[in-house]
Amino acid sequence: MKTIFKSLFIAAAVAFSATSCTQEGKENADAAAANTEAAAENAGDAAAAEATNAANATEAAAENAGQAIENTAENAAAKTEVAADKAAAETKEAAANAAAATEKAAGDAKAELKN
């Protein structure tokens, strides 16, 4: 009878030990699963943040490029206007000189004809 109680006690101890190991293993597996899920969420958040940063950088670069193009166009327009004004002034001066030269030549021709 002692042997039966001893065997039952050993069996109960083994069963308890196995249950404890199984429970500890389950808890470890649950903790590992929770950690894996948290790591996946963190990776997703990090990827989303990187995508947002890349989108913001792209938008800023596009805005800067647009501003640079606009500034270049304004500078070109201003230089073209200055060049056109200068050309107009030079043309007006040349026309005045031509008119004066024509008038002088006509006056000289009249003087020659009178002589």
Z-matrix of the N, CA and C atoms (Angstrom, degrees):
N
C 1 1.431
C 2 1.511 1 110.59
N 3 1.319 2 114.96 1 -37.61
C 4 1.462 3 117.71 2 176.59
C 5 1.517 4 110.39 3 -59.51
N 6 1.281 5 115.58 4 -37.57
C 7 1.452 6 120.08 5 -177.55
C 8 1.530 7 109.95 6 -67.28
N 9 1.294 8 116.64 7 -38.45
C 10 1.470 9 119.75 8 179.14
C 11 1.525 10 109.88 9 -65.09
N 12 1.356 11 116.99 10 -46.61
C 13 1.474 12 118.71 11 177.96
C 14 1.524 13 111.15 12 -63.18
N 15 1.324 14 114.89 13 -39.20
C 16 1.463 15 119.09 14 179.10
C 17 1.524 16 109.74 15 -63.76
N 18 1.327 17 116.39 16 -42.63
C 19 1.465 18 120.59 17 179.40
C 20 1.528 19 110.65 18 -65.79
N 21 1.326 20 116.82 19 -41.41
C 22 1.466 21 120.55 20 178.24
C 23 1.533 22 110.69 21 -64.70
N 24 1.306 23 116.05 22 -40.86
C 25 1.463 24 120.04 23 178.46
C 26 1.528 25 110.87 24 -63.36
N 27 1.318 26 116.13 25 -43.88
C 28 1.476 27 120.23 26 178.61
C 29 1.533 28 109.53 27 -64.62
N 30 1.316 29 116.92 28 -42.11
C 31 1.463 30 120.58 29 178.92
C 32 1.522 31 111.02 30 -63.19
N 33 1.329 32 116.03 31 -40.98
C 34 1.467 33 119.62 32 178.29
C 35 1.515 34 110.59 33 -65.70
N 36 1.328 35 116.17 34 -40.13
C 37 1.473 36 119.94 35 178.91
C 38 1.519 37 111.01 36 -64.76
N 39 1.304 38 117.55 37 -42.41
C 40 1.481 39 122.02 38 178.46
C 41 1.525 40 109.57 39 -64.53
N 42 1.340 41 115.96 40 -44.12
C 43 1.464 42 119.46 41 179.40
C 44 1.518 43 111.03 42 -62.74
N 45 1.324 44 116.84 43 -43.20
C 46 1.465 45 120.76 44 177.76
C 47 1.530 46 110.88 45 -63.30
N 48 1.331 47 115.38 46 -42.16
C 49 1.463 48 119.85 47 179.34
C 50 1.523 49 110.50 48 -63.12
N 51 1.329 50 116.80 49 -44.20
C 52 1.464 51 121.19 50 179.38
C 53 1.521 52 110.33 51 -64.07
N 54 1.343 53 116.13 52 -41.77
C 55 1.462 54 120.06 53 178.52
C 56 1.521 55 110.42 54 -64.40
N 57 1.327 56 116.39 55 -41.48
C 58 1.464 57 119.65 56 179.10
C 59 1.520 58 110.86 57 -62.72
N 60 1.334 59 115.79 58 -43.95
C 61 1.472 60 119.30 59 178.65
C 62 1.516 61 110.69 60 -64.15
N 63 1.339 62 115.71 61 -41.24
C 64 1.461 63 119.91 62 179.73
C 65 1.530 64 109.98 63 -65.04
N 66 1.309 65 116.90 64 -43.99
C 67 1.465 66 120.72 65 179.01
C 68 1.527 67 110.07 66 -63.13
N 69 1.334 68 116.10 67 -43.99
C 70 1.476 69 119.45 68 179.34
C 71 1.520 70 110.61 69 -64.50
N 72 1.320 71 115.67 70 -39.64
C 73 1.471 72 119.69 71 177.33
C 74 1.521 73 111.17 72 -63.81
N 75 1.331 74 116.36 73 -40.85
C 76 1.474 75 120.31 74 178.50
C 77 1.521 76 110.12 75 -64.50
N 78 1.334 77 116.19 76 -43.45
C 79 1.467 78 119.17 77 178.65
C 80 1.528 79 110.87 78 -63.20
N 81 1.338 80 115.77 79 -40.90
C 82 1.474 81 119.05 80 177.27
C 83 1.521 82 111.15 81 -64.09
N 84 1.326 83 116.62 82 -40.50
C 85 1.466 84 120.40 83 178.74
C 86 1.520 85 110.55 84 -65.31
N 87 1.338 86 116.23 85 -41.80
C 88 1.472 87 120.01 86 177.75
C 89 1.528 88 110.78 87 -62.45
N 90 1.333 89 115.68 88 -43.04
C 91 1.475 90 119.26 89 179.06
C 92 1.518 91 110.52 90 -64.45
N 93 1.336 92 116.59 91 -41.49
C 94 1.473 93 120.14 92 178.59
C 95 1.526 94 110.57 93 -63.16
N 96 1.326 95 116.08 94 -40.77
C 97 1.474 96 119.76 95 178.31
C 98 1.525 97 110.71 96 -63.64
N 99 1.334 98 116.33 97 -42.64
C 100 1.469 99 119.59 98 178.93
C 101 1.526 100 110.51 99 -63.72
N 102 1.331 101 116.32 100 -41.24
C 103 1.472 102 119.94 101 178.48
C 104 1.531 103 111.32 102 -64.97
N 105 1.325 104 115.63 103 -40.15
C 106 1.468 105 119.57 104 178.46
C 107 1.521 106 110.73 105 -63.64
N 108 1.323 107 116.04 106 -43.07
C 109 1.474 108 120.51 107 178.91
C 110 1.532 109 110.74 108 -62.87
N 111 1.330 110 115.90 109 -43.09
C 112 1.471 111 119.62 110 179.06
C 113 1.518 112 110.73 111 -64.46
N 114 1.328 113 116.73 112 -40.07
C 115 1.475 114 120.00 113 178.45
C 116 1.523 115 110.55 114 -64.59
N 117 1.331 116 116.64 115 -40.28
C 118 1.469 117 120.03 116 178.15
C 119 1.524 118 110.79 117 -64.02
N 120 1.327 119 116.75 118 -41.88
C 121 1.470 120 119.95 119 178.17
C 122 1.522 121 110.66 120 -63.90
N 123 1.341 122 116.20 121 -42.11
C 124 1.465 123 119.54 122 178.87
C 125 1.524 124 111.45 123 -64.00
N 126 1.337 125 115.59 124 -39.95
C 127 1.467 126 119.09 125 177.88
C 128 1.524 127 110.41 126 -64.30
N 129 1.323 128 115.80 127 -40.84
C 130 1.474 129 119.32 128 177.69
C 131 1.515 130 111.68 129 -63.77
N 132 1.333 131 116.27 130 -42.70
C 133 1.470 132 119.90 131 178.25
C 134 1.519 133 111.22 132 -63.24
N 135 1.336 134 115.63 133 -41.32
C 136 1.467 135 119.50 134 179.32
C 137 1.525 136 110.73 135 -64.52
N 138 1.325 137 117.16 136 -41.95
C 139 1.466 138 120.74 137 178.30
C 140 1.526 139 110.82 138 -63.62
N 141 1.326 140 116.34 139 -41.03
C 142 1.471 141 119.80 140 178.71
C 143 1.527 142 110.49 141 -64.59
N 144 1.331 143 116.47 142 -40.36
C 145 1.468 144 119.78 143 179.15
C 146 1.520 145 110.47 144 -64.95
N 147 1.333 146 116.94 145 -41.71
C 148 1.476 147 120.37 146 178.30
C 149 1.527 148 110.65 147 -63.45
N 150 1.320 149 116.35 148 -41.57
C 151 1.466 150 119.88 149 178.79
C 152 1.523 151 110.81 150 -63.43
N 153 1.324 152 116.44 151 -41.13
C 154 1.473 153 120.47 152 177.96
C 155 1.526 154 110.55 153 -63.90
N 156 1.329 155 116.40 154 -44.42
C 157 1.466 156 120.05 155 178.68
C 158 1.517 157 111.21 156 -62.03
N 159 1.324 158 116.99 157 -41.83
C 160 1.464 159 120.33 158 178.90
C 161 1.530 160 110.98 159 -64.22
N 162 1.332 161 116.20 160 -41.20
C 163 1.472 162 119.92 161 178.78
C 164 1.527 163 110.58 162 -64.11
N 165 1.333 164 116.53 163 -42.45
C 166 1.468 165 119.87 164 178.55
C 167 1.518 166 111.73 165 -64.15
N 168 1.335 167 116.94 166 -41.31
C 169 1.460 168 120.63 167 178.81
C 170 1.523 169 111.05 168 -64.74
N 171 1.331 170 116.28 169 -39.90
C 172 1.470 171 120.52 170 178.39
C 173 1.519 172 110.87 171 -65.04
N 174 1.320 173 116.13 172 -42.93
C 175 1.474 174 120.49 173 179.25
C 176 1.530 175 110.64 174 -63.38
N 177 1.330 176 116.20 175 -42.98
C 178 1.470 177 120.01 176 179.00
C 179 1.524 178 110.69 177 -63.59
N 180 1.327 179 116.73 178 -41.36
C 181 1.466 180 120.30 179 179.50
C 182 1.531 181 110.45 180 -64.55
N 183 1.321 182 116.69 181 -40.30
C 184 1.468 183 120.23 182 178.91
C 185 1.533 184 110.63 183 -64.78
N 186 1.336 185 116.09 184 -41.76
C 187 1.463 186 119.54 185 178.25
C 188 1.526 187 111.02 186 -64.20
N 189 1.335 188 116.36 187 -41.48
C 190 1.467 189 119.94 188 178.90
C 191 1.520 190 111.23 189 -64.65
N 192 1.329 191 116.18 190 -40.96
C 193 1.460 192 119.67 191 178.41
C 194 1.526 193 110.26 192 -64.47
N 195 1.313 194 116.53 193 -42.43
C 196 1.471 195 119.98 194 178.31
C 197 1.513 196 111.69 195 -62.22
N 198 1.332 197 116.91 196 -41.06
C 199 1.466 198 120.84 197 178.41
C 200 1.522 199 110.61 198 -65.72
N 201 1.331 200 117.19 199 -40.25
C 202 1.464 201 120.69 200 179.08
C 203 1.526 202 110.82 201 -63.91
N 204 1.331 203 116.29 202 -41.21
C 205 1.470 204 120.11 203 178.28
C 206 1.522 205 110.06 204 -64.51
N 207 1.324 206 116.27 205 -43.24
C 208 1.468 207 120.51 206 179.28
C 209 1.531 208 111.00 207 -61.86
N 210 1.336 209 115.86 208 -43.82
C 211 1.471 210 119.82 209 178.87
C 212 1.522 211 111.04 210 -63.11
N 213 1.331 212 116.83 211 -41.50
C 214 1.467 213 120.52 212 179.07
C 215 1.521 214 110.40 213 -63.31
N 216 1.318 215 116.83 214 -42.41
C 217 1.460 216 120.57 215 179.57
C 218 1.533 217 111.02 216 -64.15
N 219 1.341 218 116.05 217 -41.56
C 220 1.469 219 119.05 218 178.67
C 221 1.530 220 111.11 219 -64.75
N 222 1.327 221 116.46 220 -41.41
C 223 1.469 222 119.76 221 178.10
C 224 1.526 223 111.22 222 -63.80
N 225 1.323 224 115.89 223 -42.11
C 226 1.463 225 119.84 224 179.00
C 227 1.529 226 110.52 225 -64.00
N 228 1.310 227 116.93 226 -41.01
C 229 1.465 228 120.60 227 179.13
C 230 1.526 229 110.55 228 -64.11
N 231 1.338 230 116.73 229 -42.47
C 232 1.466 231 120.24 230 179.56
C 233 1.526 232 110.56 231 -63.93
N 234 1.340 233 117.60 232 -43.58
C 235 1.467 234 121.13 233 179.58
C 236 1.527 235 110.95 234 -65.60
N 237 1.324 236 116.18 235 -38.02
C 238 1.470 237 120.09 236 178.24
C 239 1.522 238 110.19 237 -65.11
N 240 1.310 239 116.62 238 -41.21
C 241 1.470 240 120.54 239 179.36
C 242 1.533 241 110.54 240 -63.91
N 243 1.333 242 116.12 241 -43.73
C 244 1.473 243 119.73 242 178.41
C 245 1.525 244 110.07 243 -62.21
N 246 1.335 245 117.25 244 -43.72
C 247 1.463 246 120.86 245 179.77
C 248 1.527 247 110.94 246 -64.02
N 249 1.326 248 116.98 247 -39.83
C 250 1.473 249 120.49 248 178.96
C 251 1.527 250 110.54 249 -65.30
N 252 1.323 251 117.14 250 -42.57
C 253 1.468 252 120.45 251 177.66
C 254 1.522 253 111.09 252 -61.66
N 255 1.336 254 115.97 253 -42.80
C 256 1.464 255 120.41 254 179.44
C 257 1.526 256 110.68 255 -64.16
N 258 1.333 257 115.86 256 -43.22
C 259 1.464 258 120.08 257 178.92
C 260 1.523 259 110.62 258 -63.38
N 261 1.326 260 116.64 259 -39.71
C 262 1.467 261 120.09 260 179.39
C 263 1.527 262 110.62 261 -65.48
N 264 1.322 263 116.06 262 -42.03
C 265 1.473 264 119.21 263 178.69
C 266 1.518 265 110.84 264 -64.64
N 267 1.318 266 116.82 265 -42.73
C 268 1.466 267 120.05 266 179.25
C 269 1.526 268 111.14 267 -65.30
N 270 1.332 269 117.13 268 -38.63
C 271 1.467 270 121.17 269 178.35
C 272 1.525 271 110.18 270 -65.06
N 273 1.341 272 116.15 271 -42.95
C 274 1.467 273 120.56 272 179.08
C 275 1.527 274 110.48 273 -62.44
N 276 1.351 275 115.58 274 -43.01
C 277 1.470 276 119.42 275 178.98
C 278 1.530 277 111.03 276 -64.71
N 279 1.344 278 116.03 277 -41.61
C 280 1.466 279 119.67 278 178.80
C 281 1.526 280 110.67 279 -64.00
N 282 1.325 281 116.77 280 -39.46
C 283 1.475 282 120.17 281 178.99
C 284 1.528 283 110.10 282 -65.86
N 285 1.333 284 116.94 283 -41.04
C 286 1.469 285 120.00 284 178.13
C 287 1.519 286 110.15 285 -63.86
N 288 1.323 287 117.44 286 -42.77
C 289 1.473 288 120.74 287 177.77
C 290 1.516 289 111.50 288 -63.48
N 291 1.348 290 116.11 289 -40.75
C 292 1.466 291 119.90 290 178.52
C 293 1.520 292 110.35 291 -64.62
N 294 1.332 293 116.09 292 -41.09
C 295 1.469 294 119.48 293 179.49
C 296 1.520 295 110.08 294 -64.66
N 297 1.334 296 116.59 295 -42.62
C 298 1.472 297 120.11 296 179.07
C 299 1.524 298 110.61 297 -63.91
N 300 1.334 299 116.01 298 -42.13
C 301 1.463 300 119.85 299 179.59
C 302 1.526 301 110.52 300 -65.41
N 303 1.328 302 116.41 301 -39.09
C 304 1.470 303 120.50 302 179.29
C 305 1.525 304 110.12 303 -65.42
N 306 1.325 305 116.13 304 -43.09
C 307 1.467 306 120.53 305 179.20
C 308 1.531 307 111.01 306 -63.32
N 309 1.325 308 115.52 307 -42.50
C 310 1.479 309 119.65 308 178.67
C 311 1.516 310 110.44 309 -63.63
N 312 1.359 311 114.51 310 -43.56
C 313 1.468 312 118.26 311 179.55
C 314 1.528 313 110.46 312 -63.42
N 315 1.321 314 117.23 313 -38.61
C 316 1.467 315 120.19 314 179.12
C 317 1.537 316 110.03 315 -67.18
N 318 1.332 317 115.62 316 -39.66
C 319 1.473 318 119.47 317 177.26
C 320 1.512 319 111.16 318 -64.56
N 321 1.338 320 116.51 319 -41.61
C 322 1.470 321 120.54 320 178.17
C 323 1.527 322 110.05 321 -64.29
N 324 1.332 323 116.29 322 -41.07
C 325 1.456 324 118.82 323 179.74
C 326 1.514 325 111.29 324 -64.96
N 327 1.314 326 118.31 325 -38.49
C 328 1.467 327 121.12 326 177.84
C 329 1.512 328 109.99 327 -64.31
N 330 1.326 329 116.17 328 -40.76
C 331 1.462 330 120.47 329 180.00
C 332 1.507 331 110.63 330 -64.94
N 333 1.299 332 116.86 331 -37.95
C 334 1.475 333 120.75 332 178.77
C 335 1.531 334 110.72 333 -66.46
N 336 1.321 335 114.41 334 -39.49
C 337 1.461 336 118.04 335 -178.10
C 338 1.534 337 111.05 336 -68.86
N 339 1.295 338 117.49 337 -31.18
C 340 1.432 339 120.55 338 179.66
C 341 1.530 340 110.44 339 -72.48
N 342 1.267 341 116.02 340 -28.60
C 343 1.472 342 118.79 341 -178.79
C 344 1.451 343 112.17 342 -81.97
